[in-house]
Amino acid sequence: MSAAPDALVSEPGLRERKRIATRRAIQLAAVELASERGFDRVTIDEISHVANVSPRTFFNYFPSKESAIIGELPELPDQETIEQFVAAGPERPILDGISTLLIAAIDLGDTAEPDGDDRASGPESVHRLHELRRALLKDNPELFALRMASMHKFEDALSGVVQRRLAHDDPELAADQEALHQRARLVTYVAFAGMRHAWSCWADHGGVEPLSDRLRSSFEQLSALGTQVR
């Protein structure tokens, strides 16, 4: 599998790293307080105080305490990157392209490396954040439902892009909208399996390596598996 283009994995600027650090601090404060008291007994003012931000700053990052606790899911990268994926052609395996999209999305998300030397910086904070969040989602069905709703939204967005790529690569398939839709769903489900495997392995190893590296490894294994079962 080819590596992601350098443009997609370049280091964020200082301003972006500080923004990531602030968002991470808010999320970590939210999950720690919710773990100690129960999420329904935690206020936004308390989260803001622990994160050392104002409530106004909190709302610049999250619309509610629930959204800070469940965290942000990856978002598709910029339109130019999406168009490159769609136009890549059948010569490049579609899962290779999807892995590039997901790596770019993860590098823009809450696993990116922040700026600073406080407790919200570094891989240990990411691991702690996700471990506490995992426990909260397990113990609070309402939070789990919110997380799944967000996951389905991202899944639908990715499936739409995959459908465009499949239509571009195969005009005959594009002529059958139902078959095209079902193929796109299947490819998306396979991609999500690879992403889930990467998340699981990354968490099992303490979150000390970049998640993008683990995702790349999982998709390489997925491609190898596809070759073996032909």
Backbone bond lengths (Angstrom), bond angles and torsions (degrees), N, CA, C in turn:
res aa  C-N    CA-C-N  psi(-1)  N-CA   C-N-CA  omega(-1)  CA-C   N-CA-C  phi
1 M - - - 1.449 - - 1.519 109.16 -
2 S 1.309 117.27 134.14 1.451 120.62 -179.10 1.509 110.44 -74.64
3 A 1.312 116.55 151.78 1.453 121.44 -179.01 1.511 109.68 -74.59
4 A 1.319 115.48 157.74 1.452 120.27 177.90 1.516 109.67 -66.29
5 P 1.338 117.34 146.21 1.457 119.61 177.80 1.511 110.52 -58.49
6 D 1.361 115.01 145.88 1.454 119.40 -178.71 1.515 112.18 -57.09
7 A 1.324 116.45 -32.12 1.459 119.55 -177.49 1.512 111.93 -63.88
8 L 1.336 116.32 -25.58 1.456 119.45 -176.90 1.519 112.78 -86.16
9 V 1.310 117.89 -18.58 1.452 120.38 -174.47 1.522 112.25 -121.12
10 S 1.334 117.51 16.35 1.444 120.75 179.22 1.522 110.54 -66.84
11 E 1.340 115.68 155.22 1.443 120.53 -178.47 1.521 110.67 -67.96
12 P 1.343 118.10 138.02 1.453 119.88 176.50 1.513 110.74 -70.13
13 G 1.335 117.49 157.03 1.445 122.41 179.13 1.523 111.72 -71.98
14 L 1.328 115.72 172.56 1.460 121.44 -177.31 1.525 111.35 -59.43
15 R 1.313 116.58 -44.04 1.468 119.59 -179.18 1.517 111.15 -61.53
16 E 1.343 117.18 -41.58 1.458 120.77 179.79 1.530 110.82 -67.86
17 R 1.318 116.76 -38.40 1.451 119.87 178.87 1.523 111.74 -65.23
18 K 1.320 117.34 -36.93 1.463 120.36 176.54 1.529 110.74 -67.81
19 R 1.321 116.23 -37.03 1.469 120.01 177.01 1.529 110.13 -64.07
20 I 1.329 116.43 -42.66 1.463 120.78 177.71 1.523 110.38 -61.74
21 A 1.356 116.55 -41.39 1.459 120.52 -179.39 1.526 111.41 -63.69
22 T 1.332 117.23 -41.12 1.462 120.58 178.79 1.517 110.92 -65.31
23 R 1.305 116.80 -44.62 1.459 121.01 178.41 1.528 110.67 -62.06
24 R 1.339 116.70 -42.44 1.459 121.04 178.68 1.529 110.73 -62.21
25 A 1.341 117.03 -42.96 1.466 120.77 -179.31 1.523 110.99 -62.13
26 I 1.330 117.14 -40.54 1.464 120.80 178.70 1.527 110.17 -64.83
27 Q 1.316 116.87 -45.62 1.458 120.46 -179.13 1.522 111.32 -63.74
28 L 1.323 116.60 -42.72 1.454 120.20 -179.04 1.523 110.68 -65.30
29 A 1.318 116.87 -41.92 1.470 119.97 177.15 1.524 110.50 -62.35
30 A 1.309 116.89 -40.69 1.467 120.80 -178.02 1.524 111.62 -64.73
31 V 1.333 117.09 -46.51 1.469 119.04 -176.94 1.530 111.30 -73.02
32 E 1.322 117.28 -32.97 1.464 119.20 177.95 1.524 111.05 -66.95
33 L 1.328 116.61 -47.16 1.464 119.70 179.24 1.526 111.03 -64.57
34 A 1.327 117.01 -42.22 1.462 120.39 179.66 1.524 111.43 -65.00
35 S 1.333 116.90 -35.78 1.457 120.44 177.92 1.524 111.46 -67.14
36 E 1.324 116.33 -35.54 1.465 120.88 -178.67 1.525 112.43 -76.48
37 R 1.344 116.61 -39.30 1.464 120.20 -169.67 1.523 114.66 -114.80
38 G 1.324 117.24 -19.39 1.452 120.87 -167.72 1.518 108.09 98.55
39 F 1.329 117.55 134.09 1.466 119.69 -170.49 1.524 112.61 -64.90
40 D 1.343 118.06 -25.98 1.457 120.25 179.79 1.524 112.44 -76.90
41 R 1.346 118.24 -7.43 1.458 122.08 179.51 1.531 111.97 -106.94
42 V 1.302 116.45 12.96 1.461 121.94 -178.90 1.523 109.09 -113.40
43 T 1.326 116.43 137.13 1.454 121.01 179.03 1.528 110.65 -107.26
44 I 1.307 115.39 161.06 1.465 120.66 177.27 1.524 110.46 -65.13
45 D 1.335 117.34 -36.77 1.468 119.95 176.92 1.525 111.28 -59.98
46 E 1.333 117.19 -40.49 1.462 120.93 -179.99 1.529 110.92 -68.34
47 I 1.316 116.24 -42.27 1.467 120.05 177.56 1.524 109.84 -60.94
48 S 1.318 116.69 -44.81 1.462 121.48 -178.85 1.524 111.02 -62.10
49 H 1.336 116.10 -41.08 1.465 120.32 -179.65 1.528 110.68 -62.74
50 V 1.330 117.90 -46.51 1.462 121.17 -179.45 1.529 110.90 -65.88
51 A 1.326 116.65 -36.34 1.466 120.83 180.00 1.523 112.74 -80.63
52 N 1.348 116.64 -4.90 1.462 122.38 179.20 1.530 112.22 62.28
53 V 1.338 114.69 41.84 1.464 121.29 174.61 1.521 108.26 -132.42
54 S 1.306 116.28 165.82 1.457 120.39 176.17 1.524 109.63 -84.16
55 P 1.347 117.41 156.66 1.470 118.93 174.55 1.523 112.16 -56.12
56 R 1.319 116.61 -33.79 1.471 119.33 178.05 1.527 110.53 -62.79
57 T 1.350 116.30 -41.77 1.461 119.52 177.02 1.522 110.81 -64.81
58 F 1.333 116.43 -39.26 1.465 119.72 176.71 1.526 110.01 -52.36
59 F 1.343 116.61 -48.95 1.466 120.17 -175.95 1.527 112.49 -71.80
60 N 1.328 117.54 -13.78 1.465 119.40 172.59 1.530 111.40 -71.88
61 Y 1.349 115.50 -19.76 1.461 120.84 -176.77 1.528 113.12 -108.81
62 F 1.333 116.59 -35.66 1.461 120.58 -175.12 1.528 110.15 -140.01
63 P 1.337 117.43 140.10 1.467 120.25 -179.96 1.523 113.67 -78.88
64 S 1.349 117.68 -16.03 1.460 120.87 -176.10 1.525 109.10 -159.20
65 K 1.333 115.92 165.83 1.472 118.87 176.85 1.522 110.57 -68.11
66 E 1.337 117.19 -32.02 1.468 120.19 178.09 1.522 111.06 -61.73
67 S 1.324 116.92 -41.01 1.467 119.87 -179.02 1.523 111.30 -67.78
68 A 1.344 117.09 -32.85 1.466 119.94 176.80 1.517 110.95 -69.28
69 I 1.332 116.67 -33.80 1.463 120.75 -178.35 1.524 111.37 -75.12
70 I 1.336 117.46 -45.63 1.468 118.77 -176.53 1.526 111.80 -75.64
71 G 1.337 116.89 -21.21 1.454 120.09 175.16 1.512 113.75 83.44
72 E 1.316 113.86 172.63 1.454 120.87 -178.52 1.518 110.42 -96.48
73 L 1.294 115.57 136.70 1.459 120.07 172.65 1.525 108.54 -88.75
74 P 1.326 116.90 161.75 1.472 118.36 177.41 1.524 110.81 -59.03
75 E 1.302 114.52 149.98 1.460 121.11 171.93 1.516 108.40 -117.77
76 L 1.307 116.06 149.58 1.455 119.15 178.10 1.523 109.68 -59.95
77 P 1.327 117.16 144.99 1.465 119.98 -178.61 1.522 111.60 -70.34
78 D 1.321 115.47 -169.71 1.462 121.13 -174.77 1.527 111.53 -63.86
79 Q 1.332 114.51 162.70 1.454 120.86 -173.97 1.520 112.54 -62.45
80 E 1.320 117.25 -34.82 1.467 120.08 179.83 1.529 110.85 -62.33
81 T 1.333 116.26 -41.97 1.468 120.19 178.89 1.522 110.70 -65.60
82 I 1.322 116.60 -39.70 1.465 120.86 178.09 1.529 110.57 -62.73
83 E 1.334 116.29 -44.45 1.461 119.81 -179.14 1.533 111.21 -64.82
84 Q 1.328 117.50 -34.77 1.463 120.42 175.78 1.522 110.74 -63.51
85 F 1.318 116.31 -39.66 1.467 120.67 177.46 1.527 110.75 -64.08
86 V 1.322 117.07 -46.38 1.460 121.49 -177.62 1.532 110.88 -61.95
87 A 1.330 116.49 -39.00 1.466 120.79 -173.86 1.523 113.43 -92.24
88 A 1.325 117.95 5.01 1.469 120.64 -174.18 1.520 113.15 -62.51
89 G 1.326 116.69 -29.82 1.458 120.10 177.78 1.514 112.84 89.07
90 P 1.326 116.65 161.62 1.472 121.50 -176.79 1.520 113.68 -66.83
91 E 1.346 118.10 -12.63 1.462 119.93 179.56 1.532 111.17 -66.11
92 R 1.329 116.68 -29.28 1.468 119.32 177.66 1.523 109.08 -100.11
93 P 1.334 118.35 122.35 1.467 120.81 -179.93 1.521 111.55 -52.78
94 I 1.311 115.74 138.05 1.456 119.76 -173.78 1.525 111.84 -65.43
95 L 1.332 118.21 -33.21 1.460 119.67 178.94 1.524 111.61 -67.58
96 D 1.334 117.09 -31.27 1.466 119.69 173.57 1.527 109.98 -59.51
97 G 1.325 114.37 -46.71 1.462 118.81 -179.30 1.516 112.71 -64.72
98 I 1.327 116.44 -39.44 1.461 120.07 179.59 1.518 110.27 -65.51
99 S 1.332 117.27 -39.76 1.463 119.23 178.90 1.525 110.73 -61.40
100 T 1.323 116.98 -37.17 1.460 120.55 177.26 1.532 110.72 -64.12
101 L 1.330 116.50 -42.81 1.461 120.31 177.23 1.529 111.16 -60.97
102 L 1.332 116.44 -44.66 1.464 120.35 -177.23 1.521 111.95 -69.43
103 I 1.324 116.58 -36.78 1.468 119.57 177.04 1.519 110.13 -64.06
104 A 1.329 116.27 -42.47 1.462 119.27 177.03 1.524 110.83 -62.80
105 A 1.335 116.64 -39.78 1.463 120.54 -179.97 1.522 111.00 -65.87
106 I 1.334 117.00 -42.04 1.459 120.87 179.91 1.521 110.77 -66.69
107 D 1.328 117.59 -39.69 1.454 120.37 179.73 1.523 111.97 -64.16
108 L 1.342 116.98 -20.45 1.458 120.86 177.23 1.516 111.96 -95.46
109 G 1.331 117.28 -5.18 1.456 120.97 -173.71 1.512 113.96 -97.96
110 D 1.353 116.21 -160.49 1.453 119.50 -171.26 1.516 113.73 -83.29
111 T 1.334 119.01 9.96 1.467 120.61 170.69 1.521 111.32 -102.69
112 A 1.329 116.74 1.05 1.457 119.06 176.84 1.528 109.63 -67.20
113 E 1.329 115.53 156.25 1.461 120.23 -175.63 1.527 109.56 -81.77
114 P 1.345 118.73 123.19 1.454 121.44 -179.53 1.513 112.27 -82.77
115 D 1.326 115.25 176.59 1.451 121.26 176.75 1.518 108.79 -103.08
116 G 1.335 116.93 138.22 1.452 119.63 176.81 1.509 111.91 126.39
117 D 1.341 115.36 170.73 1.459 120.21 -178.57 1.520 111.67 -123.63
118 D 1.334 117.76 23.00 1.453 120.54 179.69 1.521 109.78 -86.96
119 R 1.336 116.02 -174.93 1.459 120.38 -174.00 1.516 112.86 -69.08
120 A 1.332 117.89 -15.58 1.458 120.71 179.76 1.521 112.44 -90.58
121 S 1.337 117.35 3.97 1.454 121.40 179.66 1.527 109.94 -104.46
122 G 1.320 115.34 154.79 1.455 119.90 175.00 1.519 113.19 93.20
123 P 1.330 116.24 161.08 1.465 121.07 -176.87 1.519 113.10 -63.80
124 E 1.345 118.02 -29.19 1.461 119.63 -179.49 1.525 111.13 -62.36
125 S 1.324 116.22 -38.58 1.467 119.24 179.98 1.520 111.01 -67.24
126 V 1.337 116.74 -36.40 1.462 120.20 178.32 1.528 109.76 -64.64
127 H 1.319 115.50 -44.81 1.463 119.52 -179.54 1.528 110.86 -63.11
128 R 1.328 117.07 -45.54 1.464 120.59 179.16 1.528 110.69 -61.61
129 L 1.315 116.29 -42.88 1.458 120.75 178.78 1.519 111.13 -56.76
130 H 1.311 117.09 -47.23 1.461 120.28 -175.64 1.525 112.33 -75.22
131 E 1.329 117.30 -31.31 1.460 119.70 176.29 1.525 110.95 -67.28
132 L 1.323 117.58 -45.48 1.463 120.86 178.49 1.531 110.63 -65.60
133 R 1.329 115.93 -40.52 1.470 119.25 179.43 1.524 110.73 -64.08
134 R 1.320 117.20 -41.36 1.464 120.79 179.68 1.531 110.45 -59.07
135 A 1.327 116.68 -43.28 1.468 120.51 179.29 1.524 111.68 -66.05
136 L 1.330 116.47 -39.93 1.467 119.93 179.36 1.527 111.39 -65.09
137 L 1.323 116.80 -41.75 1.466 120.20 179.29 1.528 110.58 -65.22
138 K 1.314 116.17 -35.85 1.462 120.20 178.97 1.522 111.51 -66.32
139 D 1.333 116.58 -38.17 1.460 121.22 -174.30 1.521 113.76 -90.34
140 N 1.329 117.64 -10.86 1.470 120.81 -176.03 1.532 109.86 -129.46
141 P 1.323 117.36 95.09 1.473 120.71 -176.42 1.522 113.34 -56.53
142 E 1.334 117.78 -32.67 1.460 119.81 -178.86 1.527 111.37 -66.88
143 L 1.334 116.45 -36.62 1.459 120.14 176.44 1.527 110.51 -70.17
144 F 1.322 116.15 -39.86 1.464 120.27 178.26 1.528 110.29 -61.55
145 A 1.333 116.92 -40.08 1.465 120.58 179.36 1.525 110.95 -63.45
146 L 1.337 117.18 -40.09 1.461 120.91 177.82 1.525 110.74 -64.31
147 R 1.321 116.29 -41.69 1.460 120.87 179.19 1.523 110.85 -63.04
148 M 1.321 116.91 -43.58 1.457 120.46 -179.61 1.515 111.69 -66.44
149 A 1.335 117.00 -35.98 1.465 120.19 177.91 1.524 110.03 -62.85
150 S 1.337 116.58 -40.45 1.458 120.10 177.50 1.527 110.91 -67.07
151 M 1.330 116.10 -38.91 1.461 120.29 178.94 1.531 111.23 -62.98
152 H 1.324 116.54 -41.51 1.465 120.32 178.70 1.533 110.91 -64.37
153 K 1.320 117.04 -34.25 1.462 120.48 178.46 1.524 110.50 -64.03
154 F 1.331 116.32 -44.29 1.466 120.29 178.05 1.530 110.76 -67.10
155 E 1.319 116.14 -39.08 1.462 121.10 178.43 1.525 110.76 -59.92
156 D 1.326 116.89 -44.17 1.461 120.86 179.39 1.525 111.37 -64.18
157 A 1.348 116.12 -39.67 1.461 119.65 179.63 1.527 110.65 -64.92
158 L 1.326 117.07 -43.83 1.460 120.55 179.01 1.524 110.83 -65.39
159 S 1.333 117.01 -41.16 1.455 120.73 -180.00 1.524 111.05 -60.84
160 G 1.331 116.66 -37.34 1.467 120.02 178.63 1.519 111.81 -64.08
161 V 1.321 116.83 -40.26 1.465 120.83 178.15 1.521 110.53 -68.92
162 V 1.327 116.82 -41.19 1.467 120.95 177.40 1.526 110.26 -61.31
163 Q 1.309 117.31 -39.54 1.471 121.18 179.32 1.521 110.55 -62.31
164 R 1.319 116.90 -40.20 1.473 120.14 177.17 1.517 110.81 -63.09
165 R 1.332 116.35 -41.57 1.472 120.21 -179.98 1.523 110.87 -64.41
166 L 1.334 117.02 -45.09 1.455 120.59 179.84 1.523 111.20 -62.31
167 A 1.317 117.34 -39.99 1.466 121.21 178.99 1.523 110.70 -65.55
168 H 1.330 116.21 -37.82 1.465 120.54 178.33 1.520 111.35 -66.50
169 D 1.340 116.32 -38.71 1.467 120.74 -176.50 1.524 113.01 -77.79
170 D 1.336 117.06 -29.22 1.465 120.67 -171.50 1.528 110.43 -138.37
171 P 1.334 118.20 89.58 1.468 121.10 -178.99 1.523 112.91 -58.55
172 E 1.322 116.92 -32.14 1.458 119.51 179.05 1.528 110.61 -65.33
173 L 1.320 116.56 -43.36 1.468 120.15 175.87 1.524 110.61 -64.79
174 A 1.320 116.78 -37.55 1.464 120.91 -178.99 1.522 111.70 -62.33
175 A 1.325 116.95 -25.65 1.464 120.59 -179.21 1.519 112.18 -72.99
176 D 1.306 117.88 -18.23 1.466 122.42 178.91 1.528 107.57 -110.41
177 Q 1.325 116.71 94.95 1.458 121.28 -172.87 1.528 112.90 -61.20
178 E 1.323 117.01 -37.69 1.461 119.27 -179.48 1.531 110.58 -67.16
179 A 1.324 116.43 -45.54 1.464 120.06 178.79 1.523 110.80 -64.01
180 L 1.333 116.72 -39.03 1.462 121.24 178.56 1.523 110.63 -63.01
181 H 1.319 116.48 -44.79 1.464 121.24 -179.94 1.528 111.26 -62.25
182 Q 1.320 116.15 -45.20 1.457 119.89 -178.52 1.529 111.83 -67.68
183 R 1.325 117.42 -37.04 1.464 120.28 177.46 1.533 110.40 -65.13
184 A 1.320 116.24 -41.61 1.464 120.23 179.07 1.522 110.98 -63.12
185 R 1.319 116.86 -40.06 1.471 120.10 177.79 1.523 110.76 -63.25
186 L 1.324 116.05 -42.80 1.470 119.89 -179.23 1.527 110.32 -62.46
187 V 1.326 117.34 -47.33 1.463 121.05 179.92 1.527 110.36 -61.23
188 T 1.325 116.44 -40.30 1.470 120.51 -179.88 1.518 111.09 -65.06
189 Y 1.332 116.75 -42.10 1.474 120.10 178.44 1.522 110.81 -62.22
190 V 1.334 117.34 -40.13 1.463 120.98 178.18 1.535 109.57 -64.10
191 A 1.333 116.63 -42.78 1.459 120.57 179.06 1.523 111.12 -62.87
192 F 1.326 117.13 -39.99 1.463 120.62 178.88 1.524 110.80 -66.90
193 A 1.327 117.24 -32.63 1.461 119.54 175.28 1.525 109.84 -63.05
194 G 1.325 116.60 -42.36 1.460 119.72 176.96 1.515 112.29 -63.56
195 M 1.334 116.64 -40.02 1.458 120.33 178.74 1.522 111.16 -66.86
196 R 1.324 116.31 -40.53 1.462 119.69 178.91 1.528 110.87 -64.57
197 H 1.322 116.91 -40.34 1.465 121.12 177.03 1.526 110.17 -60.79
198 A 1.325 116.52 -42.68 1.461 120.19 -179.92 1.524 111.42 -63.32
199 W 1.331 116.63 -44.66 1.458 120.88 178.81 1.523 110.55 -60.48
200 S 1.322 116.72 -44.24 1.464 121.01 -177.87 1.523 111.53 -63.75
201 C 1.331 116.67 -46.78 1.466 120.44 179.69 1.523 110.86 -65.19
202 W 1.321 116.80 -40.05 1.462 121.09 179.40 1.527 110.58 -61.67
203 A 1.341 117.06 -44.52 1.461 120.87 179.61 1.520 111.34 -67.50
204 D 1.325 116.81 -39.59 1.462 120.92 -179.57 1.525 112.30 -62.26
205 H 1.340 116.92 -28.19 1.459 121.34 -179.20 1.527 112.09 -98.16
206 G 1.332 116.38 16.94 1.460 120.23 173.16 1.507 115.65 83.41
207 G 1.331 118.37 6.72 1.460 120.37 177.78 1.521 114.09 65.00
208 V 1.337 117.60 25.23 1.456 120.35 -174.94 1.525 113.01 -87.56
209 E 1.316 117.90 -13.47 1.457 121.53 177.35 1.520 109.04 -106.80
210 P 1.325 118.33 156.14 1.461 119.67 177.27 1.530 111.02 -58.45
211 L 1.314 116.68 133.39 1.459 119.94 179.10 1.525 111.01 -61.67
212 S 1.331 116.83 -30.93 1.464 119.70 179.05 1.531 110.92 -61.92
213 D 1.338 117.76 -36.39 1.467 120.29 177.40 1.519 111.07 -65.95
214 R 1.331 115.81 -42.01 1.463 119.76 179.56 1.528 110.38 -66.67
215 L 1.320 117.27 -36.99 1.462 120.54 178.85 1.524 110.49 -65.93
216 R 1.313 115.89 -41.84 1.464 119.79 178.40 1.530 110.49 -61.36
217 S 1.332 116.54 -42.08 1.462 121.15 178.77 1.526 111.41 -63.41
218 S 1.333 116.71 -42.52 1.467 120.28 -179.31 1.521 111.29 -63.54
219 F 1.322 117.49 -38.79 1.456 119.62 179.97 1.530 111.34 -73.76
220 E 1.315 117.30 -29.93 1.464 119.13 173.70 1.521 110.09 -64.35
221 Q 1.338 116.83 -42.00 1.458 120.51 177.37 1.529 110.84 -65.24
222 L 1.320 116.43 -38.14 1.456 120.92 179.36 1.526 110.78 -63.73
223 S 1.318 116.62 -42.33 1.460 120.68 177.82 1.524 111.02 -64.35
224 A 1.342 116.31 -41.18 1.466 120.27 178.75 1.515 110.73 -64.19
225 L 1.337 116.91 -39.04 1.449 121.11 178.82 1.529 110.21 -63.71
226 G 1.323 115.88 -40.63 1.463 119.64 178.74 1.519 112.06 -61.43
227 T 1.317 116.78 -35.76 1.464 120.59 177.37 1.522 111.75 -68.11
228 Q 1.327 116.28 -37.72 1.458 121.23 -177.18 1.532 113.02 -69.67
229 V 1.339 117.25 -31.56 1.468 119.21 -174.35 1.519 112.58 -93.32
230 R 1.320 118.57 4.62 1.457 119.54 178.18 1.515 111.26 -71.12
